[in-house]
Amino acid sequence: MLYEAESGDISIAVVGDAMLSRRLSPYREPAFTALAELLRSADVTIANLEFLLHDYEDSWQWTGGTYTRADPRNVSELKWIGIDAVLTANNHSFDFSEGGFLTTLRHLEAAGIPHAGGGADLDHARAPAYVDSPRGRVAVMGATSTFTEVSRAGLGRPDFPGKPGINALRHRREYQVPPGTLRSLTRAARGLGLEEAQHAERLFMGEPEPKGRNRPLSFLGSNFRAAPDFGLKTSVNEDDRQGIARWIRGAREQADWLVYGLHCHEGGFRGEFHGSSRTSEPDFLLDFARWTIDQGCSVFAGHGPHYLKGIEIYKGAPIFYSLGNFIFQNETVPWVPSEGYRAFGLGDETTPGEFFAARSGSGTRAFPADPVFWRSVIAICDYKAHALQQVRLYPIDLGFGKPVPQRGRPILARGEVARQVLEWLQNASAPYGTEIQIEGDMGVIRA
């Protein structure tokens, strides 16, 4: 062989949401330093960066959640722990407007960390970032199905620049209701004059009028269709799919390996359930994940709901429907805008620490109250001769129940916690026919 990459041997590590607000490098627990060495040992390690890097230069936007911010110097902490590339398309991308997002990208570029999922226009948001490793060139691409409309990137024209933002994967939601319910909704829409307003909106947007006796009803921003029982069906926006396909095709020509990441908070509903209600996937996510593999991607890395979901081996490639949290330091953000305090009835005398305590009821509700958000895995996909050999799953513990200044930093899980994480994954992955063998504190999927 002339080049090492010709062997088709590589290890690609993927982790979930990195919500990093503090330094990582000062700590030295053996289970933490072993975790860092594990990430560094992979040929390429990819994370979803769900925090922004800025110094509050730009205005915030109402999110109703955490207004993400990390000291820009913390970008070096990502490199220290072994992250080679990050995904930047998620529902927090525009917490601090377009300026905060573009500032984040500039800090990543200055630090030499490849990033995918956002950019100066839609083409740059869809384009891959490349990581050159000794064992092959990896193209990293990303999108999000959970986003604010203002964050969605737009295409440019020869006479007008595009809109900066994220690569948004839109999807259509269609609620299924019994015929009697649909008739009631139709009467309500007519009585409120909504049919005329929606007709005018379709004309303005250049959208065709739905036809046929079983055409869906548009009502208050949602679509309804008659069915024997209640349910929900979702489908990928085909314009977005074709735009993404174009960039995947190009990446196939310039990289040895392709990884696609999707940030998705949407869950299944009745007819869409695959597994338990908590680990169910919407139809559009199942479709899109498998479609990326059909297009030539080697790994699909999902994240978003902040807890683990199932793993599927599809045509010899791993699909991680959600990798959960990797770093979860969303309670030590230094500043919060006024609307955040007002949402909890707090006045100007309240400090950020008191705000986060009020939001979680001092750890008795929301994220701090449920261990599922504080346990996840590092997934390392081992390929040999261009074929997947195994997926190694290393459970991580983010410190559920520990004090705020301690929790949120990942440490390799041992014993009972590791077993619980792997058994959760076994149950969530069973509907896909995926067998996870537990070997000590590690899980293994053998192809």
ZATITI-778638 format. One record per residue (C-alpha): x, y, z; residue in three letters. Coordinates in Angstrom, 2 decimals. Layout:
// ZATITI-778638
@u = X; v = Y; w = Z; res = ALA $
...
This chain:
// ZATITI-778638
@u = 0.00; v = 0.00; w = 0.00; res = MET $
@u = 1.14; v = 3.50; w = -0.79; res = LEU $
@u = -1.04; v = 5.21; w = 1.83; res = TYR $
@u = -2.21; v = 4.01; w = 5.25; res = GLU $
@u = -5.77; v = 5.13; w = 4.44; res = ALA $
@u = -5.96; v = 2.48; w = 1.71; res = GLU $
@u = -6.35; v = -0.22; w = 4.38; res = SER $
@u = -9.90; v = 0.91; w = 5.20; res = GLY $
@u = -9.10; v = 0.60; w = 8.91; res = ASP $
@u = -10.31; v = 3.44; w = 11.13; res = ILE $
@u = -11.95; v = 4.16; w = 14.47; res = SER $
@u = -14.57; v = 6.94; w = 14.59; res = ILE $
@u = -15.82; v = 8.06; w = 18.02; res = ALA $
@u = -19.09; v = 9.96; w = 18.40; res = VAL $
@u = -20.49; v = 11.57; w = 21.53; res = VAL $
@u = -23.63; v = 13.57; w = 22.29; res = GLY $
@u = -24.29; v = 17.14; w = 23.37; res = ASP $
@u = -21.33; v = 19.12; w = 24.68; res = ALA $
@u = -22.80; v = 21.86; w = 26.88; res = MET $
@u = -19.50; v = 23.15; w = 28.15; res = LEU $
@u = -19.38; v = 26.18; w = 30.45; res = SER $
@u = -16.24; v = 25.40; w = 32.51; res = ARG $
@u = -12.73; v = 24.09; w = 32.05; res = ARG $
@u = -12.01; v = 20.36; w = 31.85; res = LEU $
@u = -8.22; v = 20.13; w = 31.96; res = SER $
@u = -7.67; v = 20.80; w = 35.71; res = PRO $
@u = -9.29; v = 17.54; w = 36.79; res = TYR $
@u = -7.39; v = 14.30; w = 37.35; res = ARG $
@u = -9.66; v = 11.50; w = 38.54; res = GLU $
@u = -8.41; v = 8.23; w = 36.96; res = PRO $
@u = -11.84; v = 7.56; w = 35.43; res = ALA $
@u = -11.77; v = 11.04; w = 33.86; res = PHE $
@u = -8.23; v = 10.94; w = 32.50; res = THR $
@u = -8.98; v = 7.46; w = 31.12; res = ALA $
@u = -12.02; v = 8.92; w = 29.34; res = LEU $
@u = -9.88; v = 11.64; w = 27.74; res = ALA $
@u = -7.32; v = 9.05; w = 26.60; res = GLU $
@u = -10.12; v = 6.97; w = 25.11; res = LEU $
@u = -11.32; v = 9.91; w = 23.00; res = LEU $
@u = -7.79; v = 10.78; w = 21.92; res = ARG $
@u = -7.09; v = 7.19; w = 20.93; res = SER $
@u = -9.83; v = 7.21; w = 18.27; res = ALA $
@u = -8.71; v = 8.34; w = 14.83; res = ASP $
@u = -11.50; v = 10.95; w = 14.74; res = VAL $
@u = -13.82; v = 12.09; w = 17.57; res = THR $
@u = -16.95; v = 14.16; w = 16.88; res = ILE $
@u = -19.29; v = 15.98; w = 19.30; res = ALA $
@u = -22.35; v = 18.22; w = 19.04; res = ASN $
@u = -21.41; v = 21.65; w = 20.42; res = LEU $
@u = -24.61; v = 22.96; w = 21.97; res = GLU $
@u = -23.05; v = 25.96; w = 23.65; res = PHE $
@u = -22.03; v = 29.24; w = 22.06; res = LEU $
@u = -18.57; v = 30.77; w = 22.41; res = LEU $
@u = -18.83; v = 34.52; w = 22.94; res = HIS $
@u = -18.39; v = 37.39; w = 25.39; res = ASP $
@u = -21.98; v = 38.67; w = 25.20; res = TYR $
@u = -21.18; v = 40.94; w = 22.25; res = GLU $
@u = -24.58; v = 40.33; w = 20.65; res = ASP $
@u = -28.22; v = 40.56; w = 21.69; res = SER $
@u = -30.05; v = 37.55; w = 23.11; res = TRP $
@u = -33.29; v = 36.10; w = 21.79; res = GLN $
@u = -36.15; v = 34.68; w = 23.82; res = TRP $
@u = -35.68; v = 30.93; w = 24.14; res = THR $
@u = -37.45; v = 30.05; w = 27.37; res = GLY $
@u = -34.49; v = 27.83; w = 28.33; res = GLY $
@u = -30.77; v = 28.14; w = 28.92; res = THR $
@u = -29.05; v = 31.06; w = 27.20; res = TYR $
@u = -25.92; v = 29.20; w = 26.22; res = THR $
@u = -22.53; v = 30.79; w = 26.62; res = ARG $
@u = -19.02; v = 29.54; w = 27.27; res = ALA $
@u = -15.83; v = 31.51; w = 27.63; res = ASP $
@u = -14.26; v = 31.46; w = 24.14; res = PRO $
@u = -11.03; v = 30.25; w = 25.73; res = ARG $
@u = -12.82; v = 26.99; w = 26.55; res = ASN $
@u = -12.49; v = 25.98; w = 22.93; res = VAL $
@u = -9.03; v = 24.75; w = 23.89; res = SER $
@u = -10.68; v = 22.42; w = 26.43; res = GLU $
@u = -12.51; v = 20.64; w = 23.60; res = LEU $
@u = -9.19; v = 20.01; w = 21.87; res = LYS $
@u = -7.58; v = 18.95; w = 25.15; res = TRP $
@u = -10.14; v = 16.20; w = 25.77; res = ILE $
@u = -9.78; v = 14.88; w = 22.23; res = GLY $
@u = -12.59; v = 16.43; w = 20.16; res = ILE $
@u = -11.51; v = 16.71; w = 16.50; res = ASP $
@u = -14.68; v = 18.22; w = 14.98; res = ALA $
@u = -18.01; v = 19.61; w = 16.17; res = VAL $
@u = -21.54; v = 19.96; w = 14.88; res = LEU $
@u = -23.07; v = 23.41; w = 15.37; res = THR $
@u = -26.69; v = 23.09; w = 14.16; res = ALA $
@u = -29.09; v = 22.87; w = 17.09; res = ASN $
@u = -31.93; v = 24.70; w = 18.83; res = ASN $
@u = -29.48; v = 26.87; w = 20.83; res = HIS $
@u = -27.51; v = 28.12; w = 17.83; res = SER $
@u = -29.23; v = 31.52; w = 17.83; res = PHE $
@u = -29.61; v = 32.10; w = 21.58; res = ASP $
@u = -27.57; v = 35.24; w = 21.00; res = PHE $
@u = -28.77; v = 36.05; w = 17.50; res = SER $
@u = -26.88; v = 35.74; w = 14.27; res = GLU $
@u = -23.92; v = 37.60; w = 15.71; res = GLY $
@u = -23.44; v = 35.17; w = 18.59; res = GLY $
@u = -23.56; v = 32.22; w = 16.23; res = PHE $
@u = -21.05; v = 33.67; w = 13.76; res = LEU $
@u = -18.78; v = 34.67; w = 16.66; res = THR $
@u = -18.84; v = 31.03; w = 17.80; res = THR $
@u = -17.81; v = 29.85; w = 14.33; res = LEU $
@u = -14.96; v = 32.35; w = 14.25; res = ARG $
@u = -13.62; v = 31.06; w = 17.58; res = HIS $
@u = -13.77; v = 27.48; w = 16.32; res = LEU $
@u = -11.93; v = 28.43; w = 13.16; res = GLU $
@u = -9.26; v = 30.33; w = 15.08; res = ALA $
@u = -8.72; v = 27.24; w = 17.24; res = ALA $
@u = -8.50; v = 24.97; w = 14.21; res = GLY $
@u = -11.58; v = 22.89; w = 15.08; res = ILE $
@u = -13.54; v = 21.85; w = 11.96; res = PRO $
@u = -17.27; v = 22.54; w = 12.31; res = HIS $
@u = -20.33; v = 21.62; w = 10.27; res = ALA $
@u = -24.01; v = 22.52; w = 10.30; res = GLY $
@u = -23.91; v = 26.31; w = 10.07; res = GLY $
@u = -22.34; v = 29.10; w = 8.09; res = GLY $
@u = -22.59; v = 32.29; w = 6.09; res = ALA $
@u = -25.43; v = 30.90; w = 3.93; res = ASP $
@u = -27.30; v = 27.65; w = 3.37; res = LEU $
@u = -24.62; v = 26.11; w = 1.15; res = ASP $
@u = -21.95; v = 26.76; w = 3.78; res = HIS $
@u = -24.30; v = 25.32; w = 6.44; res = ALA $
@u = -24.83; v = 22.15; w = 4.40; res = ARG $
@u = -21.21; v = 21.77; w = 3.36; res = ALA $
@u = -18.95; v = 19.22; w = 5.07; res = PRO $
@u = -16.08; v = 19.94; w = 7.40; res = ALA $
@u = -13.10; v = 17.69; w = 6.81; res = TYR $
@u = -10.84; v = 16.00; w = 9.34; res = VAL $
@u = -7.59; v = 14.58; w = 8.01; res = ASP $
@u = -6.46; v = 11.61; w = 10.09; res = SER $
@u = -3.55; v = 9.25; w = 9.40; res = PRO $
@u = -6.05; v = 6.53; w = 8.51; res = ARG $
@u = -8.32; v = 8.51; w = 6.22; res = GLY $
@u = -10.13; v = 11.75; w = 5.54; res = ARG $
@u = -13.49; v = 12.10; w = 7.30; res = VAL $
@u = -16.27; v = 14.42; w = 6.07; res = ALA $
@u = -18.52; v = 15.67; w = 8.87; res = VAL $
@u = -21.95; v = 17.11; w = 8.05; res = MET $
@u = -24.81; v = 18.19; w = 10.28; res = GLY $
@u = -28.36; v = 19.54; w = 10.46; res = ALA $
@u = -31.11; v = 20.13; w = 13.01; res = THR $
@u = -34.83; v = 19.42; w = 12.88; res = SER $
@u = -35.42; v = 21.53; w = 16.02; res = THR $
@u = -34.84; v = 25.21; w = 15.31; res = PHE $
@u = -36.27; v = 28.70; w = 15.32; res = THR $
@u = -37.22; v = 30.09; w = 11.92; res = GLU $
@u = -34.86; v = 33.04; w = 12.37; res = VAL $
@u = -31.91; v = 30.64; w = 12.71; res = SER $
@u = -32.52; v = 28.88; w = 9.38; res = ARG $
@u = -29.82; v = 29.64; w = 6.79; res = ALA $
@u = -30.90; v = 30.84; w = 3.34; res = GLY $
@u = -29.53; v = 30.50; w = -0.16; res = LEU $
@u = -27.98; v = 33.42; w = -1.94; res = GLY $
@u = -28.59; v = 34.73; w = -5.47; res = ARG $
@u = -26.18; v = 36.18; w = -8.02; res = PRO $
@u = -27.50; v = 39.63; w = -7.04; res = ASP $
@u = -28.13; v = 39.08; w = -3.29; res = PHE $
@u = -26.18; v = 37.38; w = -0.48; res = PRO $
@u = -27.49; v = 34.37; w = 1.39; res = GLY $
@u = -28.64; v = 34.37; w = 5.01; res = LYS $
@u = -26.29; v = 33.12; w = 7.74; res = PRO $
@u = -27.62; v = 30.38; w = 9.96; res = GLY $
@u = -27.96; v = 26.66; w = 10.49; res = ILE $
@u = -28.78; v = 23.76; w = 8.19; res = ASN $
@u = -32.44; v = 23.20; w = 9.08; res = ALA $
@u = -34.12; v = 19.91; w = 8.22; res = LEU $
@u = -37.78; v = 20.78; w = 8.01; res = ARG $
@u = -40.45; v = 18.14; w = 8.33; res = HIS $
@u = -44.19; v = 17.99; w = 7.80; res = ARG $
@u = -46.46; v = 17.02; w = 10.67; res = ARG $
@u = -49.87; v = 15.58; w = 9.87; res = GLU $
@u = -52.24; v = 14.70; w = 12.68; res = TYR $
@u = -54.64; v = 11.83; w = 12.11; res = GLN $
@u = -58.09; v = 12.19; w = 13.67; res = VAL $
@u = -61.40; v = 10.30; w = 13.39; res = PRO $
@u = -63.76; v = 11.63; w = 10.67; res = PRO $
@u = -66.12; v = 13.21; w = 13.20; res = GLY $
@u = -63.27; v = 15.19; w = 14.75; res = THR $
@u = -62.12; v = 16.34; w = 11.33; res = LEU $
@u = -65.64; v = 17.58; w = 10.50; res = ARG $
@u = -65.70; v = 19.58; w = 13.75; res = SER $
@u = -62.31; v = 21.10; w = 13.03; res = LEU $
@u = -63.44; v = 21.98; w = 9.49; res = THR $
@u = -66.55; v = 23.75; w = 10.82; res = ARG $
@u = -64.40; v = 25.66; w = 13.30; res = ALA $
@u = -61.95; v = 26.71; w = 10.58; res = ALA $
@u = -64.79; v = 27.99; w = 8.40; res = ARG $
@u = -66.50; v = 29.75; w = 11.28; res = GLY $
@u = -63.30; v = 31.54; w = 12.23; res = LEU $
@u = -62.53; v = 32.51; w = 8.63; res = GLY $
@u = -59.27; v = 30.55; w = 8.65; res = LEU $
@u = -59.82; v = 28.80; w = 5.32; res = GLU $
@u = -59.68; v = 32.08; w = 3.40; res = GLU $
@u = -56.61; v = 33.24; w = 5.31; res = ALA $
@u = -54.77; v = 29.98; w = 4.62; res = GLN $
@u = -55.77; v = 30.11; w = 0.95; res = HIS $
@u = -54.29; v = 33.60; w = 0.71; res = ALA $
@u = -51.10; v = 32.45; w = 2.46; res = GLU $
@u = -50.68; v = 29.56; w = 0.01; res = ARG $
@u = -51.08; v = 31.95; w = -2.90; res = LEU $
@u = -48.48; v = 34.29; w = -1.41; res = PHE $
@u = -46.03; v = 31.41; w = -0.84; res = MET $
@u = -46.67; v = 29.92; w = -4.28; res = GLY $
@u = -47.90; v = 26.64; w = -2.78; res = GLU $
@u = -50.50; v = 24.54; w = -4.63; res = PRO $
@u = -53.98; v = 24.04; w = -3.23; res = GLU $
@u = -54.47; v = 20.52; w = -1.81; res = PRO $
@u = -56.85; v = 18.44; w = -3.88; res = LYS $
@u = -58.88; v = 15.26; w = -3.45; res = GLY $
@u = -61.63; v = 14.17; w = -1.14; res = ARG $
@u = -59.19; v = 13.10; w = 1.57; res = ASN $
@u = -57.06; v = 16.23; w = 1.39; res = ARG $
@u = -55.66; v = 17.43; w = 4.72; res = PRO $
@u = -57.19; v = 20.30; w = 6.66; res = LEU $
@u = -54.86; v = 23.13; w = 7.66; res = SER $
@u = -55.97; v = 24.48; w = 11.02; res = PHE $
@u = -54.04; v = 26.85; w = 13.32; res = LEU $
@u = -50.72; v = 25.96; w = 11.71; res = GLY $
@u = -51.25; v = 22.19; w = 11.77; res = SER $
@u = -52.42; v = 19.64; w = 9.21; res = ASN $
@u = -55.18; v = 17.13; w = 9.92; res = PHE $
@u = -56.40; v = 14.13; w = 7.94; res = ARG $
@u = -59.22; v = 11.66; w = 8.58; res = ALA $
@u = -58.14; v = 8.25; w = 9.94; res = ALA $
@u = -59.65; v = 5.46; w = 12.06; res = PRO $
@u = -57.81; v = 6.66; w = 15.20; res = ASP $
@u = -55.71; v = 9.50; w = 16.53; res = PHE $
@u = -52.08; v = 9.59; w = 15.46; res = GLY $
@u = -49.28; v = 11.62; w = 13.96; res = LEU $
@u = -47.26; v = 11.11; w = 10.81; res = LYS $
@u = -44.18; v = 13.12; w = 9.93; res = THR $
@u = -42.18; v = 13.32; w = 6.72; res = SER $
@u = -38.95; v = 14.99; w = 5.61; res = VAL $
@u = -39.14; v = 18.18; w = 3.59; res = ASN $
@u = -38.02; v = 17.05; w = 0.14; res = GLU $
@u = -36.41; v = 20.36; w = -0.81; res = ASP $
@u = -34.16; v = 20.08; w = 2.23; res = ASP $
@u = -33.41; v = 16.43; w = 1.52; res = ARG $
@u = -32.34; v = 17.16; w = -2.06; res = GLN $
@u = -30.20; v = 20.09; w = -0.99; res = GLY $
@u = -28.46; v = 17.90; w = 1.59; res = ILE $
@u = -28.07; v = 15.10; w = -0.98; res = ALA $
@u = -26.09; v = 17.41; w = -3.25; res = ARG $
@u = -23.49; v = 18.04; w = -0.56; res = TRP $
@u = -23.28; v = 14.38; w = 0.45; res = ILE $
@u = -22.56; v = 13.51; w = -3.19; res = ARG $
@u = -19.75; v = 16.03; w = -3.26; res = GLY $
@u = -18.32; v = 14.79; w = 0.02; res = ALA $
@u = -18.16; v = 11.24; w = -1.35; res = ARG $
@u = -15.70; v = 12.52; w = -3.94; res = GLU $
@u = -13.42; v = 14.19; w = -1.40; res = GLN $
@u = -13.42; v = 11.98; w = 1.71; res = ALA $
@u = -12.79; v = 8.35; w = 2.64; res = ASP $
@u = -15.50; v = 8.34; w = 5.31; res = TRP $
@u = -18.73; v = 10.32; w = 5.83; res = LEU $
@u = -20.45; v = 11.07; w = 9.16; res = VAL $
@u = -23.84; v = 12.79; w = 9.38; res = TYR $
@u = -25.20; v = 14.31; w = 12.59; res = GLY $
@u = -28.77; v = 15.44; w = 13.29; res = LEU $
@u = -30.07; v = 17.34; w = 16.31; res = HIS $
@u = -33.65; v = 16.23; w = 16.87; res = CYS $
@u = -35.88; v = 16.86; w = 19.89; res = HIS $
@u = -39.01; v = 15.53; w = 18.21; res = GLU $
@u = -40.39; v = 12.23; w = 19.46; res = GLY $
@u = -42.84; v = 9.64; w = 18.17; res = GLY $
@u = -46.57; v = 9.52; w = 18.77; res = PHE $
@u = -48.73; v = 6.41; w = 18.80; res = ARG $
@u = -48.44; v = 5.06; w = 15.26; res = GLY $
@u = -44.87; v = 6.37; w = 15.17; res = GLU $
@u = -43.72; v = 4.64; w = 18.35; res = PHE $
@u = -40.73; v = 2.33; w = 17.98; res = HIS $
@u = -39.92; v = 0.97; w = 21.43; res = GLY $
@u = -41.07; v = 2.69; w = 24.60; res = SER $
@u = -42.65; v = 6.14; w = 24.48; res = SER $
@u = -39.50; v = 7.75; w = 25.86; res = ARG $
@u = -37.22; v = 6.18; w = 23.27; res = THR $
@u = -39.56; v = 6.36; w = 20.28; res = SER $
@u = -38.49; v = 7.92; w = 17.00; res = GLU $
@u = -40.65; v = 9.96; w = 14.63; res = PRO $
@u = -41.07; v = 8.58; w = 11.13; res = ASP $
@u = -39.10; v = 11.39; w = 9.53; res = PHE $
@u = -36.05; v = 10.67; w = 11.73; res = LEU $
@u = -36.06; v = 6.96; w = 10.90; res = LEU $
@u = -36.40; v = 7.82; w = 7.22; res = ASP $
@u = -33.68; v = 10.48; w = 7.20; res = PHE $
@u = -31.15; v = 8.48; w = 9.23; res = ALA $
@u = -31.43; v = 5.43; w = 6.97; res = ARG $
@u = -31.42; v = 7.64; w = 3.89; res = TRP $
@u = -28.05; v = 9.18; w = 4.86; res = THR $
@u = -26.59; v = 5.67; w = 5.02; res = ILE $
@u = -28.12; v = 4.91; w = 1.61; res = ASP $
@u = -26.32; v = 8.00; w = 0.30; res = GLN $
@u = -22.96; v = 6.66; w = 1.42; res = GLY $
@u = -22.54; v = 7.86; w = 5.02; res = CYS $
@u = -20.65; v = 5.52; w = 7.33; res = SER $
@u = -22.13; v = 6.75; w = 10.63; res = VAL $
@u = -25.30; v = 8.61; w = 11.63; res = PHE $
@u = -24.98; v = 10.43; w = 14.96; res = ALA $
@u = -28.22; v = 11.71; w = 16.47; res = GLY $
@u = -28.61; v = 13.91; w = 19.53; res = HIS $
@u = -31.06; v = 16.42; w = 20.97; res = GLY $
@u = -33.35; v = 15.03; w = 23.70; res = PRO $
@u = -30.45; v = 14.86; w = 26.21; res = HIS $
@u = -30.84; v = 11.14; w = 26.88; res = TYR $
@u = -29.89; v = 7.91; w = 25.15; res = LEU $
@u = -32.03; v = 6.33; w = 22.46; res = LYS $
@u = -31.64; v = 3.13; w = 20.47; res = GLY $
@u = -28.92; v = 2.02; w = 18.09; res = ILE $
@u = -29.60; v = 0.42; w = 14.74; res = GLU $
@u = -27.12; v = -1.32; w = 12.42; res = ILE $
@u = -28.48; v = -0.49; w = 8.98; res = TYR $
@u = -26.77; v = -1.96; w = 5.93; res = LYS $
@u = -23.62; v = -2.44; w = 7.95; res = GLY $
@u = -23.53; v = 1.13; w = 9.32; res = ALA $
@u = -24.38; v = 2.31; w = 12.85; res = PRO $
@u = -27.28; v = 4.70; w = 13.46; res = ILE $
@u = -27.32; v = 6.34; w = 16.89; res = PHE $
@u = -30.77; v = 7.87; w = 17.31; res = TYR $
@u = -29.60; v = 9.89; w = 20.31; res = SER $
@u = -26.25; v = 9.85; w = 22.07; res = LEU $
@u = -27.56; v = 11.82; w = 25.03; res = GLY $
@u = -25.35; v = 14.25; w = 26.89; res = ASN $
@u = -21.57; v = 14.27; w = 26.81; res = PHE $
@u = -20.98; v = 17.42; w = 28.90; res = ILE $
@u = -23.96; v = 18.93; w = 30.76; res = PHE $
@u = -22.85; v = 22.16; w = 32.42; res = GLN $
@u = -25.95; v = 24.24; w = 31.71; res = ASN $
@u = -26.35; v = 25.34; w = 35.35; res = GLU $
@u = -23.13; v = 27.34; w = 35.57; res = THR $
@u = -23.75; v = 29.88; w = 32.82; res = VAL $
@u = -22.54; v = 33.22; w = 34.25; res = PRO $
@u = -25.34; v = 35.56; w = 33.10; res = TRP $
@u = -29.06; v = 35.28; w = 32.36; res = VAL $
@u = -31.25; v = 37.91; w = 30.59; res = PRO $
@u = -34.16; v = 39.56; w = 32.34; res = SER $
@u = -36.84; v = 37.49; w = 30.61; res = GLU $
@u = -35.34; v = 34.34; w = 32.10; res = GLY $
@u = -35.85; v = 35.68; w = 35.61; res = TYR $
@u = -39.35; v = 36.93; w = 34.86; res = ARG $
@u = -40.40; v = 33.49; w = 33.65; res = ALA $
@u = -39.94; v = 32.29; w = 37.23; res = PHE $
@u = -41.27; v = 35.39; w = 38.94; res = GLY $
@u = -37.81; v = 36.53; w = 40.02; res = LEU $
@u = -36.80; v = 40.15; w = 40.44; res = GLY $
@u = -33.69; v = 42.18; w = 39.67; res = ASP $
@u = -32.11; v = 41.33; w = 43.02; res = GLU $
@u = -31.82; v = 37.64; w = 41.97; res = THR $
@u = -28.43; v = 36.29; w = 40.90; res = THR $
@u = -27.76; v = 33.64; w = 38.22; res = PRO $
@u = -27.08; v = 30.97; w = 40.83; res = GLY $
@u = -30.45; v = 31.64; w = 42.43; res = GLU $
@u = -32.13; v = 31.61; w = 39.03; res = PHE $
@u = -30.89; v = 28.11; w = 38.19; res = PHE $
@u = -31.86; v = 26.85; w = 41.65; res = ALA $
@u = -35.38; v = 28.26; w = 41.18; res = ALA $
@u = -35.66; v = 26.76; w = 37.71; res = ARG $
@u = -34.93; v = 23.24; w = 38.96; res = SER $
@u = -36.61; v = 23.58; w = 42.36; res = GLY $
@u = -33.15; v = 23.18; w = 43.91; res = SER $
@u = -32.67; v = 19.96; w = 41.98; res = GLY $
@u = -36.12; v = 18.47; w = 42.60; res = THR $
@u = -37.52; v = 18.80; w = 39.05; res = ARG $
@u = -36.56; v = 18.94; w = 35.37; res = ALA $
@u = -33.08; v = 17.75; w = 34.31; res = PHE $
@u = -31.45; v = 17.60; w = 37.77; res = PRO $
@u = -34.20; v = 15.32; w = 39.12; res = ALA $
@u = -33.85; v = 12.45; w = 36.61; res = ASP $
@u = -30.72; v = 10.28; w = 36.25; res = PRO $
@u = -31.52; v = 9.51; w = 32.59; res = VAL $
@u = -30.09; v = 12.92; w = 31.62; res = PHE $
@u = -26.81; v = 12.28; w = 33.45; res = TRP $
@u = -25.82; v = 8.94; w = 31.95; res = ARG $
@u = -24.71; v = 8.29; w = 28.41; res = SER $
@u = -22.04; v = 6.56; w = 26.32; res = VAL $
@u = -19.00; v = 7.17; w = 24.21; res = ILE $
@u = -19.48; v = 5.17; w = 21.01; res = ALA $
@u = -16.37; v = 4.09; w = 19.08; res = ILE $
@u = -17.01; v = 2.55; w = 15.67; res = CYS $
@u = -14.19; v = 0.27; w = 14.54; res = ASP $
@u = -13.83; v = -0.42; w = 10.82; res = TYR $
@u = -11.49; v = -2.89; w = 9.15; res = LYS $
@u = -11.03; v = -3.22; w = 5.39; res = ALA $
@u = -13.84; v = -0.65; w = 4.94; res = HIS $
@u = -16.37; v = -2.79; w = 6.88; res = ALA $
@u = -17.76; v = -2.19; w = 10.36; res = LEU $
@u = -16.30; v = -4.73; w = 12.78; res = GLN $
@u = -17.73; v = -3.57; w = 16.08; res = GLN $
@u = -19.11; v = -0.66; w = 18.05; res = VAL $
@u = -17.65; v = -0.20; w = 21.52; res = ARG $
@u = -19.93; v = 1.52; w = 24.01; res = LEU $
@u = -18.32; v = 3.07; w = 27.08; res = TYR $
@u = -20.90; v = 4.29; w = 29.64; res = PRO $
@u = -20.28; v = 7.70; w = 31.16; res = ILE $
@u = -21.51; v = 9.19; w = 34.43; res = ASP $
@u = -22.20; v = 12.94; w = 34.59; res = LEU $
@u = -22.71; v = 13.07; w = 38.36; res = GLY $
@u = -26.44; v = 12.76; w = 38.93; res = PHE $
@u = -27.30; v = 14.04; w = 42.41; res = GLY $
@u = -23.98; v = 15.77; w = 42.95; res = LYS $
@u = -23.78; v = 19.51; w = 43.76; res = PRO $
@u = -24.03; v = 21.96; w = 40.85; res = VAL $
@u = -20.30; v = 22.86; w = 40.77; res = PRO $
@u = -19.40; v = 19.16; w = 40.45; res = GLN $
@u = -21.97; v = 17.60; w = 38.14; res = ARG $
@u = -22.01; v = 17.76; w = 34.37; res = GLY $
@u = -18.45; v = 16.61; w = 33.67; res = ARG $
@u = -18.19; v = 13.11; w = 32.14; res = PRO $
@u = -16.37; v = 10.28; w = 33.88; res = ILE $
@u = -16.24; v = 6.64; w = 32.78; res = LEU $
@u = -19.00; v = 4.79; w = 34.61; res = ALA $
@u = -18.25; v = 1.66; w = 36.57; res = ARG $
@u = -20.20; v = -1.11; w = 38.22; res = GLY $
@u = -23.93; v = -0.66; w = 38.75; res = GLU $
@u = -24.21; v = 2.64; w = 36.87; res = VAL $
@u = -22.43; v = 1.18; w = 33.82; res = ALA $
@u = -24.72; v = -1.85; w = 33.88; res = ARG $
@u = -27.86; v = 0.33; w = 34.08; res = GLN $
@u = -26.73; v = 2.44; w = 31.12; res = VAL $
@u = -26.01; v = -0.59; w = 28.97; res = LEU $
@u = -29.26; v = -2.34; w = 29.90; res = GLU $
@u = -31.17; v = 0.84; w = 28.99; res = TRP $
@u = -29.45; v = 0.78; w = 25.58; res = LEU $
@u = -30.17; v = -2.91; w = 25.16; res = GLN $
@u = -33.90; v = -2.29; w = 25.67; res = ASN $
@u = -33.97; v = 0.81; w = 23.46; res = ALA $
@u = -32.09; v = -0.96; w = 20.66; res = SER $
@u = -34.02; v = -4.25; w = 20.74; res = ALA $
@u = -36.78; v = -3.03; w = 18.34; res = PRO $
@u = -34.07; v = -2.60; w = 15.68; res = TYR $
@u = -32.75; v = -6.13; w = 16.18; res = GLY $
@u = -29.51; v = -4.81; w = 17.64; res = THR $
@u = -27.74; v = -7.05; w = 20.13; res = GLU $
@u = -25.49; v = -5.36; w = 22.68; res = ILE $
@u = -23.23; v = -7.68; w = 24.65; res = GLN $
@u = -22.19; v = -6.45; w = 28.08; res = ILE $
@u = -18.54; v = -7.21; w = 28.78; res = GLU $
@u = -17.62; v = -5.83; w = 32.19; res = GLY $
@u = -18.20; v = -2.06; w = 32.09; res = ASP $
@u = -18.36; v = -1.91; w = 28.29; res = MET $
@u = -20.98; v = -2.79; w = 25.71; res = GLY $
@u = -20.11; v = -4.27; w = 22.32; res = VAL $
@u = -22.09; v = -4.55; w = 19.10; res = ILE $
@u = -20.41; v = -6.97; w = 16.69; res = ARG $
@u = -21.22; v = -6.68; w = 13.02; res = ALA $
